[in-house]
Structures are given as structure tokens and as C-alpha cells.
Amino acid sequence: MQPITALPLFPLQSVLFPGGLLPLRIFEVRYLDMIGRCHKAGTPFGVVCLTQGSEVQRPQPRTDAGGPPAEVFAPESFLDIGTLARIDELQRPQPGLLMIRCTGTRRFRVQRRERLRHGLWTGDVELIEDDPEVPVPDDLQPVGEALRQLVARLEQPAPGTSGEMPLQPPYRWDDCGWLANRWCELLPLPPEVKHRFMALDNPLVRLELVADALAQMGFKRAG
């Protein structure tokens, strides 16, 4: 599969799943230009999960007093497997601010990474095959039914709330990968756990692990 070279990367303290929604409020200079260029060209950027550093770039003080001015930033590290983000909506409510909504598409593995002078990361990445469609087995049907009921409640928002859905149709209730991904987005799991689930190539195993996580939170698989 043809790799993507110099893909702009956006390290976040969260995980984007294929088919997932990602709203972002962009105000850092390094991302304003990058997002603007991606939107104009109709190209994606890559979302990767931070393991060190902050989503907001923080300059570090220089240690070589008297040296020429230079951009020095706090260390950042991120995991190698991420997800392409397609920009679906872009708004400019004021100068220096972008509001975007994205959809996760293909997973990728970073083969080489580079931090540019102004702090933006780029990477050469290899795309990962989409999940195969795997029907939900009988013993995991209650996990799908629980999400179906949750979505039905979310579609009837309480008065005074925005009513914005955290996931979007088409709903694929009998697809292990889709079901596992949507639960992962909704459950209060640590980012490193969500990333481990996202990186799995077997969607049935991913759904089994989600079912185990639900059980630990009090959900009874038998209904």
C-alpha cells in the first residue's frame, strides 16, 4: 500500500477512531496554517495520541544565555499508530481562531517523524487495512443493544441541552468493529487504553475487551 509522506500530525491527549467525530478549536499558529492548507487542498491530517507533553505548545527557556534567539519547545512524544482526520466543516468565527469538525477515516502507522522549526510534526506513514466486517456473535448482542438504547436516549435531548450527537449514522449495529469503536469513544477509559483497543487488528477481540470494560463498570452482558 502506497505510504503517505510528510503527513501533518496533530498530537492530542485523546484517540480518534475510524468513523469517529472530532470537533477541534484551533488557535495555535502552527495548526492554523496547517489546517487551512489541508482544508484548501482537501487533504487529511493525522491524529496521534500524546504520551508526553501538552496539546498546547509551550516554549522552554534557553540554557545558552546570550545566544541568538531561537524557538525551543517542551518535549513531545506520541504513539506510532494514529488515524487520518478528514475536515468536514470549517468556520472562522474571529481572526486567529478556527472551529472544525472532522471524521476519522483510515488508521496508519508512523514510519518516520520530524518536528519542524515552528513546532509542527510531520510523518511518513503507512496506511493500515480497514477492519473487516465481522458480525456480532450472540453472546455480545447485549453490548450492541445497550448502545442502541443509549443512542435512542441521546436522540431525545433534555431541554436546555445542545442535542449534538457524539456519533453519526449510518449505524452498523451488527458490525463488531463499528460497535467497539463507538463504545470506546463514549466510555471513560484512559487514552492509553483507548489507543490499545484502536490499534488492535481483530475487531472481535476489540469488542470483547469493550464488553469486559463494560462489565467492570457494572454492565451485565446477559442483559
N, C-alpha and C positions, 0 to 999 in steps of 0.2 A: 504494500500500500504506500502511495506517494507521501513522503513526510511533508510537513509544513515548516518552512524556515522563517526565522525571525518573527515568530508569533508574539504579539504584545501580551504580556501576562499581568494579571490583576490578583495579587495575593490578598486573601480575605481570611478572617477568623471564622469562616463558615464553609460549607461544602455545597457545591451546585451539582445536582443530579440531572442526567438526561431527561428532558421533558419537564424540568422544574422551572419555576418562575423566579426571577431575580430582579427586584427593584433596587436601584442604586441612586444615591445623591452624590454627585461628583463636584468637588470644589478644588482639589489639588491640581496644580498646574501640570504635573506630569501626566495626569489622567484626562484632563480637559482636552488637551491636544490629541492624545491617543484615541479617546472615544469619538471626538469629532472626525478624525481621519477614518476610523473604522465605519462610522455611520455613513459618511460620504461615499466610501468605496463599497459599502455593502458587505464588508468582511467581518468575521467574528474576532473576538479576543478570547484569551484563555483565563479561566478562574482556577486558582490553585489555593490550597489550604495552608495558611501560615502556621509554622511551628515555633518561630522566633521573630520578635519584632511586633510592630503595630501597623494597623491598616493605614494610619496617617503617618506620613514620613516625618521623622524627627531628626533635625541636624545634630551632629555631635561636635563638641568643642575641639578645636585643633590642639594638638600637643606640641607642634613645632612653632613656638612663638616667633613672630617676625617673618614667617614665610609668606609667600604670595597667597591671596585669597583663593579658596577652593571649596567645592561642595563636598562635605563629608557627612555621611548619613549613618544612623544607627544600623547595626547588622540586621539583616532579614534572612530567614530561611523558610522554605516551603517544601511540601511533599511533591513527589515526582508525577503523580497521576492527577490530572485535572479534567475539566470539562469545557468545551467550547461554548461561548455565550453569544447568541445571535441578538442583535439590538432590534427590538420590535417597535419601540416608541422612544422618542427623544424630545424633550422640552427644554427651553431656555427661559426660566422664569425671571432671571436677572443676570446681569453681566457676571461672569466668573462662577456660574452655577449651572449644572446640567442635571436634569432628572430623567432617568432612563428606566425602561422595563425590558428585560432580556429573557430569553428562553434557553435553557441548556440543551445542547444537541449531542455531539459526539464526545466520548471520553478520549483522552490522549495521555501519552507518557512522554515526559520531558527527557530528551536525549542530551541536550546541551543548553546551558543557560548563561545569560550575560546581563550584568547590570550596567546600564548606560550612565553617562556622566551626570544626567539630571535625575537619576534615581529610578527610572523606568526599567523594568525587567523585560527581556525578550527571551525566547527559547526556540530551539529546533525541536519539533515534537513529532512523534509517531502516533497516528490515529489507532484507536482500539476498536475492534469489531463491536457493532451494536449487540445488545442482548438478544439471543434467540427467543422467540415466543414460546413460553413454557406454560401449559395450562395449570391452574391452581389445583393441587390434589385435594381430595375430600377432607383430609384432616386439617387443612389450612383454610377451608372455606369460611369458617367463622371470622378469620382475620380480615378477609375481604368484605364480609357482611358488616363487620364493625366499622370499616372505613366508609362503606356505602351509607350507613346510618349517620355517621359523623358529617359527611358531605351534605346529606339531606338537611341536617340541622344548620350547617353553615350557609346553605342557600336560603334560609329564612332568618336573616339577621335581626337581632334585637333592636328596638327603637333607639335611635341616637348613635348607632354604630355605622361604620362606613359600608359594611356589606361586601367588602372586597374579598374575593375568594383567594385562598392561598394556593390553590391548584386549579388547573384548567382542563376542560374537555379536549379531546374525546377521552371518556373514562373507559379504561380497559380492565374491567373487574376480574377477568379470568386470565390475566397475564401476570405471572409471578414477578417479573422484573418491574413492571409498571407499579404494581401494588406495593412491592417492597420499597421502591424509590419514594412513593408518595408518603408512606408511613415514616420513612427516615426523615423526610422534610418536616413532618409535624411533631415527631416525638422529641422530648427534651434530652437528647443524647449529646455527649461531648463531641466536639468537632472531630477529634481523632477517631472516635468510634464510627461516626457517620462516614468518614473517609474510608475506613477499613471496609465497611459494607459496600460503599460505592465502587471500590477497587476490585471487588470480587467478580470473577468472570461467570460464575454459576448463579443465575437469578433464583433458582430454587433454594440454594443454600442461603442466599441473601434473605429470602422471605422467611426461612426457618429461623434465622438469627433475629429477625424482626419479631417473629412470634415469641421467641424466648424473652426478648426485651419487654414485650407487652406483658408477658406472664409475670415478669419481675415487678411490673407496675400494677399488678392486680387483675389483669385481663385473663379470663379463663377460656382457653381455646375451645373447650367443649361447649361453650355458649352459656 
